[in-house]
Amino acid sequence: MIPSYYEFYNPVKIISGNKAIDNIPYELDLLGASRPLLITDNGIEQAGLLKVFLGGLKGSEIEIGAICRDIPSDSSMKIVGEIADIFRENKCDSIIALGGGSPIDTAKGVNILVGENSNDLMQFEGADRLKKPLKPFIVVPTTAGTGSEATLVAVIYNEETKVKMEFISSYLLPSIAVIDPRMTETMPPKITAATGMDALTHAVEAYTCLQKNPVSDSYAFSAVKIIGENLIGAVESGKDKKTRLAMANAATMAGIAFSNSMVGGIHALGHAAGAVARVHHGVAMSIFLPHCLEYNFEKIKDFLEELLLPFAGPEIFASTPKEKRGEKFIYEIKNFQKKLEEMAGLPMRLKDAGVTENMIEKIAKGAVNDGAQMMNPEDITYDDAVKILKKAF
């Protein structure tokens, strides 16, 4: 059904393929930039990916102004402020993020401060607080999950309040996303599984939440299909370039989808679990996915019926009675989770992800105050959140 009104926007240029990184000097020149600040993390360097990335810039006129490697697992206000100062001190004119969600969100936060010429990140928290374009910004993802290379959202941890803050603006969208399969080959199986489930959750919530639209649906539907066909293979054989490229593209497509349709209760609970118990975001998404689908079921069963086809394939879709396809989709998600748990040790319960029972009430309070739950198909009260958390525990 076509909504009576919707908006869709995503101007991110996508460059995808083997050795796609080699195009960055040309793209920076088109953006009028030549001295980027590179934001990555120590794990990227240790995995040899920084060396591969810098090799792609050799022979060009691009000069890296500074490289920032000490990025925490969750982007934080403190590190964003420190790196913004480094950007200014080194007279950089653009930003490149090489990494997963944390380096990318950090880069988005830095771009806010240097683009707005401010030292106060808090004043830009929330939606549409930015009023002008920021610095040229290129993202090279090294995980296939967050989709941050194509989203208008940054999540940054406030150390004082212990809350993950959201920043939402079309001006946070990167100029270019560079998808190079070499950048995800070194991901270990558990991280591959977690980030893949993150991407799947983005696609499923994009397809089922209140702001869904036919254009974002097309991206979400395709992402679900690609993930269903490739995630198990990526966990089994991390060096398979075709599988890695497929998963990286699916993550980007899911990111484009949810940037326009938004996410819901799964992310609200996941943000809160991450803030309170430091649960890895992809792990939290995987754990909460089936429980929130069950909670929302009466409002979204028609959409879940449709998603059974791309996720489980035509044979299972055709052999399942129409009225049972929504339930079957959730059943297939749970089976998928079990395979990933067996293959990669991906936790299926909160208690296996570091959450203790005495954290449940605090996580529930954080979830109901999280902006993501606004687009959830069903209202989530504090008591509802506690029930979901206990089921997932």
N, C-alpha and C positions, 0 to 999 in steps of 0.2 A: 504494500500500500504506500502510495506517495504522500508524504506529509503535506499539509496545506502551506507550510513555509519551512524552508531550511536554508542553511548556508554551508558552503564547502570551500575551503581555501588551503592550498599548500603549494607555495612557489619554490620549494626546495628542488634544486637541480640534482638528479641522481646519476652518478657515474658508477657503473657496475661491471666487474669483470676482472680477469687475471691481470695483474700489474696496473690496475686502475690508478694506483697511487702516483704512477709516473706522470699523470695528467695534472697534478696539483700545481706545479710552477706555471703552466699555461693558464689555469683557472684563476690563480692569484693575480696574474698579470691582467686578466680581463676585469677583475674586481678592483684594479688600481692599487694593489698591495704588493709589498716586496719584503717586509720585515715582520713576519708573524711571531707571536708568542706561542710556543708549543706546550700544551698541558697534557700530561700523561701520568703514569704511575710507575713505581719501582718494579712491580710485577711485569709490566709490559717490557721494560728494559731487560729484565732477567730472562724473559722468554725469547729474547732476540728480535722482538718485533720493532723496537725503536731503531735498531740497526737497519732492518729491511726498509722501514719508512724513510730514514735519512738517505738511504741509497737511492731512493726514487727521486730525490731532489738534487742529486749530484749532477754537475755540469750545467745547472741553471743559475740564474742571477738571484735566486731567492736566498736571503740570509736570515737564519733563525735568530731572533733578537734575544731569546732566553728560553730555556727548557725548565719546566716545573714538574718534578717527579713525585714529590712527597704529598700525594693526595690520599686522604683517608678513605675507608670503604664506603662511608657516607659523606657526601659533600657537606662542608660546614661553613658557617658564616665567617669564622676566623680565617680559614684558609683562603676563602674567596677574597677577603679584604687584603690579605698579605700578597696574593698573586696580582691583584689589581695594582698595587704599589709597584710590583716588579714590571708590569706592563708599561707603566708610566716612566719609571726610571730608565728603562731600556729603549724608550722611544719606539715601541712597537706600533704597527698600524693595522694589525689583524690578529685573529686567533685561530689556531688549529687545535682541536681536541682529538687525541689518539687514545682510545680506551673504551671502557664500558660506561655504565650509567653515571658513576661518580665523577670521573674526569669530564664527561660531557656536561653534567649538571653544574660542576664547578666552573667550567668554561662559560656556560650561560650566565652564571652569577657574576663572573668577572666582566663579561660583556655588558651587563647592566650597569655596573659601577663605572667602567671606563667610557661607555657610550653615553651615559647620563652625567658624566663628570661629577660623581657623588662618592661619598664614603659611607653612606647609610643605606644598606641593602633593605632594611626593614620597611622603608617608606614605599617600596615597590612590591611588597607582598600582596598576593591576591590576583584578581583578574583585571586585565586591561589598564594597568597603572603606568605602562610605558607609552609615551606619546610621540616617539620619533625613532627612525631606524638606528641600529647600533653599528658596531664595527663589522667588516667582512669576517665571516665565520665559516670554517670548514670542519666537518666532523668525519673522522675515520673510525668507525666502530670496530672493536676487537671482540665483542660478544654478539650473539644473535638473539637478542631478547628485548632490551629496553625500548628499541625503536626511537631513542632520544635524538638520533640523527635526523629525524623528520617530524619532531613534535614541537609544540609551542609551550611546553611545560618544563619547568625546572623544580626539583625537590631538593631543598637545602636544609640541613639540620641546624637547629638553634641550640647551641650547647647550654645556654642559661635556662631555657624553658624545657629542654629535652623534648622538643616538638619538631617534626618535619614540616617545614613551611613550603607552601606551593606558590610558584610564580607562573602566571599564565598570560601570555601575550603573543600575538602574531609576530612581533618584533624579535621574539626569542628563536624563531625558526632559523636554522642554519642557512647559509647561502647555498652550500653544496654538501651533499652526503656522498662519500667515496666508499664504495663497497668492494673490497678486495679480499678474495677467499683466503689469501695467505695470512690475513690478520686474525682469523679465527681458528686456524689449524692447531694451535698449541693449547686450546682450551681443554682442560681435563674433562672426563666423562660427566662428573657430577655437576660442574658448572655449565657444561653443554646442556644437560638435562634441565637444570634450574632456569637458565636463560630462555631455553626453548619453551618451557611452560609459561614463563613470563609473556613471551610473544603470543602464545596461544590464548592466554587470558585477555590480553589486549584485544585480540581479534574477536573473541567471544563476547566480551563486554561491549565492544563497539557495535556488535550486531544485535545486542539485546537491550541496551540501555535506552533511556527516554529520548535522547537526541539523535538517534539513528536516522540515517537518510539513505537514499538509494545509491549515492556515489560512495559514501563510506562503506556501505554494505558490500559493494563490489570488491573493494580492497580487503575487507574483513573475510569475506567468503573465500577469496583466493588464498589468503594467508592461512586460514584453517586447513585448506586442502594441501598446501605445500608442507605445512608442519606435520599433518597426519601422515604424509608420505615420506618425510625425510628425517624427522627428529630421531627416531630409533636408529636409523642408519648413521646419523652424525655421532651419536653416542658410541655406537659399535666401532666405527672407523673414522676417527677424527681427521685423518689425512686425505680423505676423499674430497677433492676440490669441488666436484659437482654438488655433493650433498651440503658442503659448507656454504657454497654460494647460494644454494636454494634457501637454506635456513636464514642467511643474512638478508636475502631479499624479502622473505616472509616477515622478518622482524620489522623491516622498514615499512612494508605495506601495512602491517598491523599498527605501526606508529602513526602513519598517515590517517588510518581509519579512526583511531581513538582520539586523535587531535581534533577531529571534527564532530565526532559523536559523543565524546567523553567516556569515562569509565564510571564504575559504580561501587557497590558495597564491597566487592572483593578487594579493591584497591584501598578503600577506607579502612578496612580491617588490616590489610597488609601494611599500610603506612603506620598504623598504630602499633602493630606487633614489631615492626622494625624500630620504632622510636623507643618502645618500652623494653623489649627483650633482644634487640639487635638481630632479629631474624633476617636472614638474607632475603631480599625482595622477591627474587624468583621462587625461592622455597616457599615463602608465604603465599604467593599467588597460586602455586600448585596445590598447597594444602587447602586453601579457602575455596578454590574454584568449584568443586562439586557441591560443597555445602551451601554456598550462596546460590548456585543454580537451583538446588532443591528448595531453598527458601523463596526464591523468586518464581518458582515453577509455574504457578497458575497464570502469571502475567506474561510469561515468555515461552510457553510450551510450543506455540506455533513456530517461533523462531528456532527453537532447539530442534524441532522436527526437520526444518530445512537444513540445519547444519550437520545433521547425521550423514547426508550424502557426501559432502566434501571430506568429512573427517574419517568416516568408516568405509566409504566406497560404495559403488552401485549395488553390489550383491547383497550386502547387509541392509542397505536402504530399501531395496526392492522386497526383500524377504521379511521385513518388519511391518506389521500393520500400521497404517497411518496414525492411529490414536496411541500407539505405543512408541513412536519414533522419538519423541521428546525424552521419555524415560530411558530409551535405548541409548541416546546420545550421552546422557550422564553415566550410564553403565559403561560405555566405551571409554569415556574419560577416566573412570576409575581403573579400568583394566590397563589403560595406557600408563597411568601413574604406577601401578603395580610393576609393570615391566621396567619402568625407569628406576624404581626402588631396587629391584633385583639386579639390574645391570650396573647402576651407578651409585646406589646408596642414597637416592633422593628421599628425604623424609616425607612421610604421608600424614604424620600427626604432629601437632604443636609440641607435645612433650618430647618428641625426638628432635626438635629444632631449637631446644634451649629454653622453651617457655615453661614456667612453673605455674601451678594452679593459682597461687596468690597474685599472679600478674593479670589474671583474666579481667577483673573489674576495671583495672587501670587501662587495659587495652580497649575494653568496651567504651569507656568514657572518651578515649581519644578517637575512636572510630566514629561515634555519633557526632562528633564535632569536626570531622574531616569533610572538606568540601566535596570530595569525590562521591559521597553517598547521596548528594542532591539529585544525581541523575539515575540512581538505582530504581528499577521498576516498582519495587515495594518500599514503603517507608521502613526505616530501621530505627527502632527505639533502643534505648539502653538495654532493656530486658531482652529484646530480640538479639542484640549483639552478644549478650552474655550466653544466650542459648546456642547461637552459632559457634561461639568460641568453645563452649563445652563439648559440642558435637565434634569439633575439630581437634580437641585436646587428646 
